[in-house]
Amino acid sequence: MKIDRTLEEHFEEIGNEHVSAAEETPLREDAFILDDEEKIKRIKENVREIMLTLGLDLDDDSLKGTPNRVAKMFVSEIFGGLHPERKPKSSTFENKYKYGEMLVEKNITLYSTCEHHLLPIVGKAHVAYISNGTVVGLSKMNRIVDYFARRPQVQERLNIQIVRELQKVLGTDDVACVIDAKHLCVNSRGIKDIESSTVTAEYGGKFKEEAIRREFLDYINLDTNF
């Protein structure tokens, strides 16, 4: 028991410090053997057991449907980005107008879930790239952010996954992403600091140059409240 307690404290500390070494979301090899219907069924029973353990009356009209609602939400919505088949198709187009400056899609609304406490992460993502001959539809940038956000996440990893995917889609290293988000594991529990937010960034290619990076950050700070 002493060893188990030590490990538990170790992993709790890792979670509180938001440390994660992997760029890929940690998934088991058999992650997609079960279909969505079976996953919903199993999660429903587990949520029901949690609620019963907490002493809740699941015969109450307000609570009786909660296990099923939570199970469907986990599989189809807030963790829907775990399944590779849900990755958005990102068609690219030739940059016929020869636009050579950076393109910035800012204030992309982001909803994710902290993988340490399964509490919400809510914020904005700002994404930019410099075309090397191809461009991608603007909405696809939003969809890529949404796809990687809809899974248990660490914000640093989310930054990296967004940038790596756009680099692959666009065939260029010149991609950047800044995320500014509130973590409810900080805001609503533990220290309960409702004002703080977490800012992370991932810069690729030319965005590692100070002047290019500064230009990107200046675009983010533009007042675009129309």
QUIZI-V767356 format. One line per field, one symbol per residue. phi: phi as a letter, one per 30 degrees, with the letter a starting at -180 (. if undefined). A space follows every 10 residues. Layout:
phi=???
This chain:
phi=.ddddddddd dddedddhca dcdcddbddc ecdddddddd dddedddedd ddddjdcddd edcdcdeddd dddddccdcd dddddcdddc dcbddddhdc cdcbcchddb bbbdddbhcd cbabcbbbac dckbbbeedd ddddeddddd aebceddeed dddddddddc ibddbbbcbb bccddcdcbi dhcdcdbccb bbcbhdddde dddddddddd dddbdd
